[in-house]
C-alpha cells in the first residue's frame, strides 16, 4: 500500500509539472493565477501578504514569473500594477493587498509634485495667471461652468428651538427641481447688527451631522456671536430619504455637494443679519475637502479652516471629493495648490499625526506660506498640528477653530469660556437625531416633488445644465 501511495504522489507531481510546463510558454502568455503568484512572492521573499478570496478570484497575471525581480518592492509593483492593485505595508514583513487608490500617493511623490507646481510661478503675477487657469477649470470639471437655474421655492424652515445663548432651526433648500440639501442653522439668541456666518459641511463620520461634536461646534459658534449652518453630504443623513447610500459613491456626488454649498451660501448671504465681509467655512475630513474647494471657487468666502483633510499626497478617498476631475485642471493640480487659492484670506489648516495630514508642517505649510507671501500675508495662513491625535473633530481641533474665529471674526470668547479661561462646551444642548430633521421623524413631510433615486437626479441635472 505504501509503495502504491508513493507512486500516486509521484504521478500527481509529474502531472502538475507537465500542466505547469504546458501553461508556462509564450503561447499561454506565461499566465498564472494571482493567488499562485502571491504565494510564490511570499515564499521567495519571506513575507506575508493578506488578502480576501474575492480579491484574487478569477484574476490572472500574464508573464507572471517574468515579472519577478531581485527586490520585493519592484516585484510587487510589476505584478500588481497591471491589475490596478497595490499593497500597503502594515508592519515589517506583512503587507495587505488593496485595489489601486488613484487618490492616495506616496508622500514623496506628492511632495515632489507640489514642488513641481511651485516651480511654475515665482511671483504674484505668475500665481494669479495660474489661479486664473485653475478656477474656471474647477467649475468645468464639475459640469458647473453654467450654474443650473436656482429654483424659486422658499427654504423650508422648522420652528425655532431656544437654547442657552443660541437658537436652532432646521432648513431644507431646493437646489435643483426636487433636490433638497438639508441642514441646521444656529444663531445667537440676541442679534445686533451684522454678524459673521460659518458654513459647516459634514464629513464622513458616523451619525452624520447629528453627532455631538458637530452640534457642539455649531452651538459654540452661535454662542460666540456668529451664525453656523451645518449641512448634509449628498446621499448622507436626511438626503437618504431621496437616495440610497451607495449613491454617495458616485462621481456626481462631487458636483451636487458643490452646488449645495453654493446654494447654501446664496441663502445665508440673503439674510439681513449676515456680514458679507465675515463669511467663513470649516469642515473636517470630507467636509475639509469641500471647505478647500468652496474657498477656492467662491470669493464670497473670506475665511477657511480645513480640518484633518489637507495633504499633497491625498486627494480625498471618496468620489464626493475626487469623483470629478478637479485635480486634472490646468495640467494637474492638488488639494494644497487649490487651498492656496484662498490667499490672501485667513486660513487655518488643522492636521494630526495619525492620518495623511501628518506631513503638513514640514512641506505643505511652507508652500502655502510662499503663496500667501506673494500678497504680503504669510502670517495669514496658520497650522495647528496635533502629532499625538488622529482623524476626528475632537476638542483640540474645535479649540483651534474657536481661537481662530475669535481672532479673525472678532467674536466674543468670554461668552463661551469659564472663569479659568477654558472653553465651556457643557452649555451646548445635544439634541436627539430626529430633532434635527426637516421632513419629520419618518420623512412624512418630504415635498411631493422630491426626486426619488439617482437615475431621476441625473435626468434633472442634465436637463438643468442644457438650458
N, C-alpha and C positions, 0 to 999 in steps of 0.2 A: 504493500500500500504506500509506504514512504517513497519507494522508487517511482511509483506511478504519479504521486503528487509532485515529485521533483520534475518529472518530465512535463507535467501540465504547466508548472510555473515557468520552466524554460521555454516551452512552446508559446505561452502567453507573452513572455517578454520579447521573443523573436517577432511575434505578430505585431506587437506595439512598435517595435523598432522599424519593421517594414512599413507600417502605416505612417509613421513619422517621416521616414525617408521618402515615401511617396508624396507626402504633403510638402516636404522641405525641398522644393525646387522652384525654379523661376516660373514654371507653368502655373503653379498654385500661389505665386507671389510670396513664397515662404511664409504662408499665413498660419497664425496660431491664435487660439482663444486668449482674450485679455487675461482671464484668470490664470491661465498657464504661464503667461509671460510674467505676471506679478509674482507668482510662486518662484519662478526662476530668478527674478531680481532679488527676492528675499533670501534665496539660497546663496547666490553669488556674493551679495554684499552684506549678509548677516544683519538684516534689518527686518522690521515688522511693518507691513502695510495693512491698515484697517480699511475694510470696505464692506458694503452690503451686497447680497446676491443680486439685487436688482440693478446695481451699478455695473456689474460685469456681464450680466446675462445678455447673450446674443451680440456681444461686442468682440471684434476680432482685430488683430494687429497685422497689417501687411508688412512683409520683410522683417518680421518680428526680431529674430536673433541678430539680424544685421544692424539693428538699432543700438545694440549694446556697445558701450564704451568702457574704458577702464574706470571711469569715475561714476559714482551713483547719480549725482545731480544731472549730468549730461545724459545718462541713460534714461532716467525718468522723463526728462524733457523730450527726448527723441521718441520714446514710446507713447507718451500721453498727449503731447501737443496735437498730433493729427486727429485725435479723438475728441478734442476740445475738453481735455481733462487735465488735472494737476494733482499734486499732493501738498498738504500742509504739514509741516514738521511739528509734532506735538511735544516731543522730547527727544533726547539722544537715542537714535536708532528706531524711533517709532514715528510713522507717517500715517496720514489719513487721506484717502482718495476723495477728490472733490471734482465737481464739474468746473469747467473753466469759468472764472469770475472776471468778466470784462471790466468790471468796476473796481477791482482791487488789484493794485500794482505792488511790486516790491518797493520798499521805502526808497532805496537808492534810485530806482527807475523813476519814481515820482519826483524826487528831488532834482534829478538831472533834467527832467522835463521842465520843471519850474525854472531852473537856471537857464535853460534854452529860451523860455518865454521872456525872462528878464533881459536877455541879450538883444531883444527886438526893439527896446526903447531905452533911451539914455537921458531923457528929459521930459518935462511936462507935455510939450508939443507932440513928441513921439507917442507918449502914452495916450493922449487924447485921440490921436488918429487910430491907435489900436482899439481903444474903447469904442470909437465910432463904428468900427467894423463888427465888434462883438455884439453890441446891444441889439441892433436890428436882427442879427443872426439868432439871438435868443428867442425873439418873437417868431421868426420864420421857422425855427426848428420845432416850435410847439404849435405851429399852424395858427398863430395868433397875429400874423402881420396886419390883418384887418380884424379887429375885435368883433365878435358877434354882437348884434344889436342887444342892448340892455332891455330885458322885459320891463314893462311899465307897471307891473304889480308892486304894491307896497310890501315892505317886510312884514312878516308875521311875528308878532311880539307877544309874549306871555305877560301876565300881570307881574308887577314889580314885587320882589321879596326884600324885606328890610332886615339888615344885619347890623352888627356893631360897627358903625362908621362907614358902611357901604350898602349898596343895593345890587340885586342881581335880577336880570330879566333874560329869558331865553329868546333867541331870534332865528328865523329862517329867511334867507334871501334867495329869491329865484334868479339864477344866473344864466339859465337858458330856459326856453319854454318847458316847464315841467321838471326842471332840475333845481334842487334846493341844496344850499350849503347851510348847515346848522351850527349854532354856537351859543355862547352865553356872554352877555355884556355886563361887566362890573363897573359901577360908577361910585364916586364918593357920595355919602349921604347929603352933603351940602356942597353945592357947586356955585362958585362965584367967578364970573367972567369966563375967559377962555382957559381950558386945561388940556394937558397932553393926552394922547391916546397911544396904547401899546398893543399891536396885534400879537396874538399868542397862538400860533399854529401848533397843532398837536404833533407828537412823534409816535413811533411805533412801540408804544408800551401798552401793557395790559390795562384794561378798564378805560382806555381812551382818555378823553378829556374829563371824564367823571372822577378820575383818581384824585386822591387827597393832594398830592404835590401840585397838580395843575390848579385846583380850586384855591389852594393857599396862595400860590404865586399871584393869581389874578386878584384875589381879595386884598392882599398886601399892597399891590399897586394902587388899587382903588382907595384904600385907607390912607395912602400917602398923598392922594390928591389928583390922581390921573384915572382915566378910563382904561380898562383892559378888556379885550374881546378874545375869548378862546374859541377855536372852531375846529371842526372835524376834518380828518383826511377823507379823501374820496373812498366810498365803499368801506367805511370805517365808522364806528359809532352809530349815530342815528341815520346816517346815509344807508345803512343796511336795510332800511325799510324799502329802499328803491333798487338795491343791487345785492348781488352775492359777494361774500368776502373775497372770492377768487378774482373778482373784477378789479380789485385793488392792485393786482399783479399785472395788469395790462397797461401798455405804454400810454394809452390815452389818459390814464390817471394823472400823469405828469401835467398834461395840458389842463385838465379840469381843475386840479388843485391850484394852478397858477391863476386861471380865470376866476376861481373862487376868491383867492386872495385879492385880486384886483377889484372885484365887485364889493367885497367887504370894505376895502379901502375907500371905494366910492361912497359907501354908506356912511362910514364914520366921518369922512370929510364933509358930508352934508349936514352934520349935526351942528347946531348953533354954538354949542359949548366947546367944540374941538378947536384947539390952537393949531393951525396948519404948519406952524414953524416947529412944533414939537410932536412929531408923529414917529413912533418907533416900532420895531418888530423884534421879537425874540422867541425862538423855539429851540427845542432840543432834539438831537438825533435826526430823524427825517424832517422834523419841524425846523431843525437848524439848516438843512439843505434848502428848504423852502425860504427861510429867512434870508440866506445869502442871495438866492435868485431874485426874490422880490426887491431887495435893496439895490440890486444891480439894474433891474428893469424899470423901476418906478421912482422918479425924482421926488415924489411926494413924501417918501420915507426919508427921514432925517437922522435916524439912529438905528443901529442894528447890533444884536447880540446873539450870534450863533453859539449854541451850547453843545458840547460833545459831538461835533459833527465835522468840523473843517479839517481837511488834510489834503496835501498834494498827492498822496498815493491812494486815496479812496474817493470814489466818485458818487457814493450813495448806493447801497446794496439793494434798493427796491426800485422797480420801474417808475414809481411815483417821484423818484429823484433823478434817475438816469435813463428812463424809458424812451424819452425823446432825445434827438441828437444834439442837445445843447453844448456838449463838450467837444463837438466836432466843428463848432463855429470858428470862423476866421483862421482856418488851417489847423485848428486844435487848441483847446484851452483846458483849464481845470478849475476846481472849485476855489482855489486860493486866488487865482487871477480874477475870477468872477467876483470874489469877495472884495478885491481891491477896487472894483468899480464903484464902491460906495464912497471912496475918498472924494472930498475931504471930510465927509460926515463922520461923527464919532462912531467908533466900532469897538466892541469888546468881544474877544474870542475866548471862550471858556473851554479848557482842554483838561485831559486827565492822563494818568499813567497806565491805564489798563484797556485802552482801545486804540483805534487808528489815529487818534489825536495826540498820541504820546510824543511825537516829534515836532509839534507846533512851535515850541520855544526856540528850538535850535535852527530851524530852517524856514518855516513858513512865515513866522512873525517878522524876521528881518526883511523878507520880500515885501510884506505889507507896509512896513515902515519906510522902505525905499519909495514905494508908490506914494504914500502919504507925504513923504518928504518933498515930492515934486510940487506940492501945494503949500509947503512951509508948515506942515502939520503932522510931523512924525509922531508927536505926542498925542495925537487924536486917535490912534489905534493902540489898543491895550490887549494884554493877555493875562488871564488868571489861570495858572496851571496847577493842578492838584495831583501830584505824582502818585499818591497813595490811594486815589479814588478810581472808581470805574464809571461805567456808562449809565448815568442816571441824571435826574434833575433834582438832586438832593439838597439839603440845607446849605452846604458850602457853595453850590452853584447858584442857588437862589440869593444868597447873601451877596455874591459878586454882582448879580443883576441889580439888586436893590441899591447897592452902593453906587453903581454906575448911573442909574436913573436919578437918584438923588443929586448926584454931581452934575449931570448934563441937563436934566429937565427941571432942576431946582425944586424937587419935591420935598415934602415935609417928613423928614426922617424921624423927628421926635414923636410923631403920631403912631409910629409902629415899633418904638423901642421902649425897653423897660428902664428902670432907674439906673441900671449899670451900663446902659448904652447898647445892650444886646437886642437883636430883633426879637420881637414877641409875636409869634405866629398863632398863639393859643386863642386869640380873639377872632380868628377866622373860622367860620362855620363850615364844617364838612357836610354837605348835603348828600342825601341818598341819590343814586343814579337817576331814578325816574324824575326827581325834582328838576333835573337839567334838560329834560326832554321838551321839545317844542310841540310835537304832534301827539301827545298823550302817552299814557303808560304802555299801550299796546298798538300805537300808531294809528289810533282811530280817527285822529284829526288830520291825517295826511291829505293834502289837497287832491281834489278829484282829477286834476290834470297831471298829476305826478307821473313822471316816466317810470316804467316798470321794466327793468332789465337792460343789459349792456347793449344789446342789438338795437333797441329803440333809441338809446343815447347816441350811438354812432349815427343813426339816421338824422336825428335832430341836430347834432353838431355839424355834420356835413352840410345840411341844408342851411344852417345859420352862417357858415363862412362862405357859402357860394352866392349869397345875395349881394 
